[in-house]
Amino acid sequence: MKASAGGYARAVDVPHALELMAGSAGAGRYLAGGQSLVAALNMRLSEGDMLIDISRIADLSGIREDGDHLRIGALTRHADIGRDALIRTHAPLLSDAVRHIAHAAIRNRGTIGGALAHADPAAEFPACALALGATLHAQGGTGTRDIAAEEFFEDVFTTTLAEGEILTGLSVPKAEAGEVQVIEEVARRSGDYALTGLCLVRRAAGHRLSIFSAGPVPMLARGAMAALDAGDLDAAVEALRAEIDPPSDTQASGSYRRHLAGVLLRRAVKRIEGDRA
């Protein structure tokens, strides 16, 4: 099939993009990397959209230090995140996640903002944002606002972004001394979406554990986090398995995904303990 779009316009900056969206009569769709949107258009899952190309808005790209946080522009490509020195030093979970994302062609075009706004429950970056305690930044017709990652993901492919809002970037805390960040996942083939995956961050204040491809949204496994803080891995595994209700599909059963979650948690903790030694 070929895509069926209702029009195309290229925005020169964020205000221009918001103006184009306001004039689209509800048919506007922001186009960044296009790795999910164009596929949906080609399969006629979305038709008649007015595509508003924001891919060349320079202010939405790049990575910089902002006090004790890193500020990452929404249009920063996956591949750039994977090789950026600031990310490797201060938020290595993100650079490690890149090697799990699809294939090189997609990593070279896809953007972190697109991945977050698309809110695929099997994607890595939304779970990373949760585990890191990221803050997402959005801009709309009424101004700007900051959204905690815990409040951003609402349902499958659904976020708290309001109609017409643009996700402009995210801020993640810089890793503190002794902090360890790991990602683990299982996929049938390299480049496939994960059957189940998790992100684990160990900080002085405690653990943060997010799980993805185990429900309609990535989630923080708070019961498992508490058990890890108490030093009880077995209890953490049981808590994690009890907290999730993964779906069954043609790729794996829900019970298998639940089992995998426990296996991955043990692997992640083993890696963290190895880094401590």
QUIRA-V809019 format. One record per residue. RES is the residue in three letters. SS is DSSP state (~ for helix, > for strand, _ for the rest). BURIAL is I if it has 9 or more other ideal C-beta (glycine too) atoms within 8 Angstrom, else O. D_LAST is the distance of its C-alpha to the last C-alpha in Angstrom with 1 decimal. Layout:
BEGIN
res:RES ss:SS burial:BURIAL d_last:D_LAST
res:RES ss:SS burial:BURIAL d_last:D_LAST
END
This chain:
BEGIN
res:MET ss:_ burial:O d_last:54.5
res:LYS ss:_ burial:O d_last:54.7
res:ALA ss:_ burial:O d_last:53.5
res:SER ss:_ burial:O d_last:56.0
res:ALA ss:> burial:I d_last:55.4
res:GLY ss:> burial:O d_last:57.9
res:GLY ss:> burial:O d_last:57.4
res:TYR ss:> burial:O d_last:55.1
res:ALA ss:> burial:I d_last:54.6
res:ARG ss:> burial:O d_last:52.2
res:ALA ss:_ burial:I d_last:51.0
res:VAL ss:_ burial:O d_last:50.8
res:ASP ss:_ burial:O d_last:48.7
res:VAL ss:~ burial:I d_last:47.5
res:PRO ss:~ burial:O d_last:50.8
res:HIS ss:~ burial:I d_last:52.7
res:ALA ss:~ burial:I d_last:50.4
res:LEU ss:~ burial:I d_last:51.0
res:GLU ss:~ burial:O d_last:54.7
res:LEU ss:~ burial:I d_last:54.8
res:MET ss:~ burial:I d_last:53.0
res:ALA ss:~ burial:O d_last:55.5
res:GLY ss:_ burial:O d_last:58.4
res:SER ss:_ burial:I d_last:57.1
res:ALA ss:_ burial:O d_last:58.7
res:GLY ss:_ burial:O d_last:55.5
res:ALA ss:_ burial:I d_last:55.1
res:GLY ss:> burial:I d_last:52.6
res:ARG ss:> burial:I d_last:49.1
res:TYR ss:> burial:I d_last:46.7
res:LEU ss:> burial:I d_last:45.7
res:ALA ss:_ burial:I d_last:42.6
res:GLY ss:_ burial:I d_last:40.8
res:GLY ss:_ burial:I d_last:43.0
res:GLN ss:_ burial:I d_last:40.6
res:SER ss:_ burial:I d_last:41.3
res:LEU ss:~ burial:I d_last:44.6
res:VAL ss:~ burial:I d_last:46.4
res:ALA ss:~ burial:O d_last:45.4
res:ALA ss:~ burial:I d_last:46.8
res:LEU ss:~ burial:I d_last:50.0
res:ASN ss:~ burial:I d_last:50.4
res:MET ss:_ burial:O d_last:50.2
res:ARG ss:_ burial:O d_last:52.7
res:LEU ss:_ burial:O d_last:50.2
res:SER ss:_ burial:O d_last:51.2
res:GLU ss:_ burial:O d_last:54.6
res:GLY ss:_ burial:O d_last:56.8
res:ASP ss:> burial:I d_last:53.9
res:MET ss:> burial:I d_last:54.6
res:LEU ss:> burial:I d_last:51.6
res:ILE ss:> burial:I d_last:50.6
res:ASP ss:> burial:I d_last:48.6
res:ILE ss:_ burial:I d_last:46.1
res:SER ss:_ burial:I d_last:44.1
res:ARG ss:_ burial:O d_last:45.5
res:ILE ss:_ burial:I d_last:45.0
res:ALA ss:~ burial:O d_last:43.0
res:ASP ss:~ burial:O d_last:41.9
res:LEU ss:~ burial:I d_last:39.8
res:SER ss:_ burial:O d_last:37.5
res:GLY ss:_ burial:O d_last:34.7
res:ILE ss:> burial:I d_last:31.5
res:ARG ss:> burial:O d_last:31.5
res:GLU ss:> burial:I d_last:29.7
res:ASP ss:> burial:O d_last:31.4
res:GLY ss:_ burial:O d_last:30.0
res:ASP ss:_ burial:O d_last:26.6
res:HIS ss:> burial:I d_last:27.2
res:LEU ss:> burial:I d_last:27.8
res:ARG ss:> burial:I d_last:31.3
res:ILE ss:> burial:I d_last:31.7
res:GLY ss:> burial:I d_last:35.2
res:ALA ss:_ burial:I d_last:36.3
res:LEU ss:_ burial:I d_last:37.7
res:THR ss:_ burial:I d_last:34.5
res:ARG ss:> burial:I d_last:34.2
res:HIS ss:~ burial:I d_last:31.2
res:ALA ss:~ burial:I d_last:31.0
res:ASP ss:~ burial:I d_last:31.0
res:ILE ss:~ burial:I d_last:28.1
res:GLY ss:~ burial:I d_last:26.1
res:ARG ss:~ burial:O d_last:26.6
res:ASP ss:_ burial:I d_last:26.9
res:ALA ss:~ burial:O d_last:24.7
res:LEU ss:~ burial:I d_last:24.8
res:ILE ss:~ burial:I d_last:23.6
res:ARG ss:~ burial:O d_last:20.7
res:THR ss:~ burial:O d_last:19.6
res:HIS ss:~ burial:I d_last:20.5
res:ALA ss:_ burial:I d_last:20.8
res:PRO ss:~ burial:I d_last:18.8
res:LEU ss:~ burial:I d_last:19.6
res:LEU ss:~ burial:I d_last:23.2
res:SER ss:~ burial:I d_last:22.8
res:ASP ss:~ burial:I d_last:20.7
res:ALA ss:~ burial:I d_last:23.4
res:VAL ss:~ burial:I d_last:26.1
res:ARG ss:_ burial:O d_last:25.3
res:HIS ss:_ burial:I d_last:26.2
res:ILE ss:_ burial:I d_last:29.4
res:ALA ss:_ burial:O d_last:32.5
res:HIS ss:_ burial:O d_last:33.6
res:ALA ss:~ burial:O d_last:34.0
res:ALA ss:~ burial:O d_last:37.5
res:ILE ss:~ burial:I d_last:36.5
res:ARG ss:~ burial:I d_last:33.4
res:ASN ss:~ burial:I d_last:35.8
res:ARG ss:~ burial:I d_last:38.3
res:GLY ss:_ burial:I d_last:36.5
res:THR ss:> burial:I d_last:35.5
res:ILE ss:~ burial:I d_last:32.9
res:GLY ss:~ burial:I d_last:35.8
res:GLY ss:~ burial:I d_last:37.6
res:ALA ss:~ burial:I d_last:34.7
res:LEU ss:~ burial:I d_last:34.3
res:ALA ss:~ burial:I d_last:38.1
res:HIS ss:~ burial:I d_last:38.6
res:ALA ss:_ burial:I d_last:36.2
res:ASP ss:_ burial:I d_last:35.7
res:PRO ss:_ burial:I d_last:33.7
res:ALA ss:_ burial:O d_last:32.0
res:ALA ss:_ burial:I d_last:30.9
res:GLU ss:~ burial:I d_last:27.5
res:PHE ss:~ burial:I d_last:28.2
res:PRO ss:~ burial:I d_last:29.7
res:ALA ss:~ burial:I d_last:26.6
res:CYS ss:~ burial:I d_last:24.5
res:ALA ss:~ burial:I d_last:26.9
res:LEU ss:~ burial:I d_last:26.6
res:ALA ss:~ burial:I d_last:22.8
res:LEU ss:~ burial:I d_last:22.8
res:GLY ss:_ burial:I d_last:25.8
res:ALA ss:_ burial:I d_last:28.0
res:THR ss:> burial:I d_last:31.6
res:LEU ss:> burial:I d_last:34.2
res:HIS ss:> burial:I d_last:37.4
res:ALA ss:> burial:I d_last:40.8
res:GLN ss:> burial:I d_last:44.3
res:GLY ss:> burial:I d_last:47.6
res:GLY ss:_ burial:O d_last:51.2
res:THR ss:_ burial:O d_last:50.7
res:GLY ss:> burial:O d_last:47.8
res:THR ss:> burial:O d_last:44.1
res:ARG ss:> burial:O d_last:41.6
res:ASP ss:> burial:O d_last:37.8
res:ILE ss:> burial:I d_last:36.4
res:ALA ss:> burial:I d_last:33.1
res:ALA ss:~ burial:I d_last:31.4
res:GLU ss:~ burial:O d_last:31.6
res:GLU ss:~ burial:O d_last:35.4
res:PHE ss:~ burial:I d_last:35.9
res:PHE ss:> burial:I d_last:35.8
res:GLU ss:> burial:O d_last:38.8
res:ASP ss:> burial:O d_last:39.4
res:VAL ss:_ burial:O d_last:39.4
res:PHE ss:_ burial:O d_last:40.2
res:THR ss:> burial:O d_last:41.1
res:THR ss:> burial:I d_last:39.8
res:THR ss:_ burial:O d_last:41.1
res:LEU ss:_ burial:O d_last:42.5
res:ALA ss:_ burial:O d_last:46.2
res:GLU ss:_ burial:O d_last:49.0
res:GLY ss:_ burial:I d_last:49.0
res:GLU ss:_ burial:I d_last:45.8
res:ILE ss:> burial:I d_last:43.5
res:LEU ss:> burial:I d_last:39.8
res:THR ss:> burial:I d_last:39.3
res:GLY ss:> burial:I d_last:35.6
res:LEU ss:> burial:I d_last:32.4
res:SER ss:> burial:I d_last:30.2
res:VAL ss:> burial:I d_last:26.4
res:PRO ss:> burial:I d_last:24.4
res:LYS ss:_ burial:I d_last:22.2
res:ALA ss:_ burial:I d_last:18.5
res:GLU ss:_ burial:O d_last:17.5
res:ALA ss:_ burial:O d_last:14.9
res:GLY ss:_ burial:O d_last:11.4
res:GLU ss:_ burial:I d_last:13.2
res:VAL ss:> burial:I d_last:12.1
res:GLN ss:> burial:I d_last:15.1
res:VAL ss:> burial:I d_last:15.6
res:ILE ss:> burial:I d_last:18.9
res:GLU ss:> burial:I d_last:19.8
res:GLU ss:> burial:I d_last:23.4
res:VAL ss:> burial:I d_last:25.8
res:ALA ss:_ burial:I d_last:29.1
res:ARG ss:_ burial:O d_last:31.8
res:ARG ss:_ burial:O d_last:32.0
res:SER ss:_ burial:O d_last:30.3
res:GLY ss:_ burial:O d_last:31.8
res:ASP ss:_ burial:O d_last:32.9
res:TYR ss:_ burial:O d_last:32.2
res:ALA ss:_ burial:I d_last:29.3
res:LEU ss:_ burial:I d_last:30.4
res:THR ss:> burial:I d_last:27.7
res:GLY ss:> burial:I d_last:24.7
res:LEU ss:> burial:I d_last:22.3
res:CYS ss:> burial:I d_last:20.3
res:LEU ss:> burial:I d_last:17.4
res:VAL ss:> burial:I d_last:16.5
res:ARG ss:> burial:I d_last:14.2
res:ARG ss:> burial:I d_last:15.7
res:ALA ss:_ burial:O d_last:16.2
res:ALA ss:_ burial:O d_last:19.5
res:GLY ss:> burial:I d_last:18.1
res:HIS ss:> burial:I d_last:17.7
res:ARG ss:> burial:I d_last:20.3
res:LEU ss:> burial:I d_last:21.0
res:SER ss:> burial:I d_last:24.0
res:ILE ss:> burial:I d_last:25.6
res:PHE ss:> burial:I d_last:28.2
res:SER ss:_ burial:I d_last:30.9
res:ALA ss:_ burial:I d_last:31.2
res:GLY ss:_ burial:I d_last:34.1
res:PRO ss:_ burial:O d_last:36.6
res:VAL ss:_ burial:I d_last:34.1
res:PRO ss:_ burial:I d_last:30.3
res:MET ss:> burial:I d_last:29.2
res:LEU ss:> burial:I d_last:26.6
res:ALA ss:_ burial:I d_last:25.6
res:ARG ss:~ burial:O d_last:25.9
res:GLY ss:~ burial:I d_last:26.0
res:ALA ss:~ burial:I d_last:22.7
res:MET ss:~ burial:I d_last:21.2
res:ALA ss:~ burial:I d_last:22.4
res:ALA ss:~ burial:I d_last:21.0
res:LEU ss:~ burial:I d_last:17.5
res:ASP ss:~ burial:O d_last:18.0
res:ALA ss:_ burial:O d_last:19.0
res:GLY ss:_ burial:O d_last:16.0
res:ASP ss:_ burial:O d_last:18.3
res:LEU ss:~ burial:I d_last:17.4
res:ASP ss:~ burial:O d_last:20.6
res:ALA ss:~ burial:I d_last:22.7
res:ALA ss:~ burial:I d_last:21.2
res:VAL ss:~ burial:I d_last:22.2
res:GLU ss:~ burial:I d_last:25.6
res:ALA ss:~ burial:I d_last:26.1
res:LEU ss:~ burial:I d_last:25.4
res:ARG ss:~ burial:I d_last:27.8
res:ALA ss:~ burial:O d_last:30.4
res:GLU ss:~ burial:I d_last:30.1
res:ILE ss:_ burial:I d_last:31.0
res:ASP ss:_ burial:O d_last:34.3
res:PRO ss:_ burial:I d_last:33.9
res:PRO ss:_ burial:O d_last:37.1
res:SER ss:_ burial:O d_last:38.4
res:ASP ss:_ burial:O d_last:39.9
res:THR ss:_ burial:O d_last:40.7
res:GLN ss:_ burial:O d_last:37.1
res:ALA ss:_ burial:I d_last:35.5
res:SER ss:_ burial:O d_last:36.4
res:GLY ss:~ burial:I d_last:35.1
res:SER ss:~ burial:O d_last:33.8
res:TYR ss:~ burial:I d_last:31.9
res:ARG ss:~ burial:I d_last:30.3
res:ARG ss:~ burial:I d_last:29.4
res:HIS ss:~ burial:I d_last:27.7
res:LEU ss:~ burial:I d_last:25.9
res:ALA ss:~ burial:I d_last:24.5
res:GLY ss:~ burial:I d_last:22.8
res:VAL ss:~ burial:I d_last:21.4
res:LEU ss:~ burial:I d_last:20.1
res:LEU ss:~ burial:I d_last:18.5
res:ARG ss:~ burial:I d_last:16.5
res:ARG ss:~ burial:I d_last:15.5
res:ALA ss:~ burial:I d_last:14.5
res:VAL ss:~ burial:I d_last:12.4
res:LYS ss:~ burial:O d_last:10.7
res:ARG ss:~ burial:I d_last:10.1
res:ILE ss:~ burial:I d_last:8.9
res:GLU ss:~ burial:O d_last:6.4
res:GLY ss:~ burial:O d_last:5.3
res:ASP ss:~ burial:O d_last:5.5
res:ARG ss:~ burial:O d_last:3.8
res:ALA ss:_ burial:O d_last:0.0
END
